[in-house]
């Protein structure tokens, strides 16, 4: 793994990126480190079999900086038809990075 000081790997990308570390067509990023061997070894750590959800509801973030859109869910009913459409809008940067594991914020 490269030192942070060696980043960015892809000079055309944003500062601090490690794009290309796992090859030009990679879509998993650091998830590549979860090899079958690593997963098998991790299974030996299981003691009670309790599962914990890491999901966070999309409407959970209450304080979002001023320029990011909040989660919005609208039910669109079109009378006289007996049907509803759902319209969902959210900014993928407003919470826990639903769009990928490749984000790293620095100040």
C-alpha positions in Angstrom: 0.0 0.0 0.0 1.4 3.4 -0.9 2.1 6.0 1.8 -0.4 8.9 1.9 2.5 11.1 0.9 2.8 9.2 -2.4 -0.8 10.1 -3.3 -2.5 11.0 -5.6 -1.8 7.9 -7.7 -3.9 9.2 -10.6 -2.6 12.7 -11.3 -5.8 13.5 -13.2 -8.0 12.8 -10.1 -8.6 14.7 -6.9 -5.9 15.2 -4.3 -5.2 12.1 -2.2 -6.8 9.6 -4.5 -5.5 6.1 -4.9 -7.4 5.4 -8.1 -5.7 2.6 -10.1 -4.2 1.0 -7.0 -6.0 -2.3 -7.8 -5.9 -1.9 -11.6 -7.5 0.4 -14.2 -10.9 -1.4 -14.3 -11.3 -2.0 -10.6 -14.7 -1.1 -9.0 -14.1 -2.5 -5.5 -11.2 -0.4 -4.1 -10.2 -1.4 -0.6 -12.8 -4.1 -0.6 -10.3 -6.1 -2.7 -8.5 -6.7 0.6 -11.4 -8.9 1.7 -9.9 -12.0 0.0 -11.5 -15.4 0.6 -8.6 -16.1 3.0 -9.3 -13.0 5.0 -13.1 -13.7 5.1 -12.4 -17.3 6.2 -10.1 -16.1 9.0 -12.6 -13.5 10.1 -15.3 -16.2 10.4 -13.2 -17.8 13.2 -13.8 -14.7 15.3 -17.6 -15.3 15.4 -18.7 -16.2 19.0 -22.4 -15.6 19.2 -23.7 -15.2 15.7 -25.3 -11.8 16.4 -25.8 -9.7 13.3 -25.7 -5.9 13.5 -27.1 -3.7 10.8 -25.0 -0.8 9.7 -27.8 0.7 7.7 -28.7 4.3 8.4 -32.0 5.6 7.2 -31.7 8.0 4.3 -33.6 10.7 6.3 -31.4 10.3 9.4 -29.0 13.2 8.8 -30.6 16.3 10.3 -27.8 18.8 10.1 -26.4 19.0 6.5 -24.1 21.8 5.5 -25.9 24.6 3.7 -25.3 23.6 0.1 -26.3 19.9 0.2 -29.8 18.8 -0.5 -31.7 16.9 2.2 -33.4 13.6 1.6 -36.9 14.0 0.1 -39.6 11.4 -0.5 -42.8 12.3 -2.3 -45.7 10.1 -3.1 -47.2 11.3 -6.4 -50.8 10.3 -6.8 -52.4 11.0 -10.2 -56.2 10.9 -9.9 -58.4 9.4 -11.3 -55.9 6.6 -11.7 -55.5 4.2 -8.7 -51.7 4.3 -8.6 -49.0 6.1 -6.8 -45.4 6.9 -7.9 -42.6 7.4 -5.4 -40.1 10.2 -6.1 -36.9 10.0 -4.0 -34.2 12.6 -4.0 -31.0 12.7 -1.9 -27.5 13.9 -2.1 -25.0 11.0 -2.0 -22.6 13.2 -0.1 -25.0 14.1 2.8 -24.3 11.2 5.1 -22.3 7.9 5.1 -21.2 7.9 1.4 -23.9 5.6 -0.1 -22.2 6.0 -3.5 -18.9 4.2 -2.6 -16.0 3.5 -0.2 -13.5 5.7 -2.0 -14.1 9.0 -0.1 -11.7 10.4 2.3 -12.3 13.9 3.6 -9.5 16.2 4.8 -9.6 19.7 6.1 
